[in-house]
Amino acid sequence: MSVLYWAPRILGMLFAGLISLFALDMFSEGYGYWGTLFALAMHLIPTALIVIVLIIAWRWEWAGALGFLGLGIGYLWLAWGKGHWTAYVVISGPMFLLAILFLTNWLWRDKLKPNRTWLNRPKSG
């Protein structure tokens, strides 16, 4: 059951990494130093939102489920009609999957928490 506990957390980190790769396309635009820095910051806003929701979800799974659901719906709302349908699947699909996984974590939280009995052992000596 610890796989189900760690799956949304690891997948969330991998998804944040994937989204941050999209920021690399701005280096080919030929901006100056400050323009490049500003464009990079703007391109990394989605990654920052994902990381913020992931940090919150790490502690409060129900909030993570709502956060990733909101990010998925927000992306669909902002981008609808501006791209091919596969773009919606690639971006919103993982966010909806993360929402489902964090909701599952919250519903089964007592069974899924990793065993941390090694932290509570008395020290010998």
Salt bridges, closest charged atoms under 4 A:
ASP25 OD1 - HIS43 NE2 3.59
GLU61 OE2 - ARG9 NH2 2.92
GLU61 OE2 - LYS113 NZ 3.81
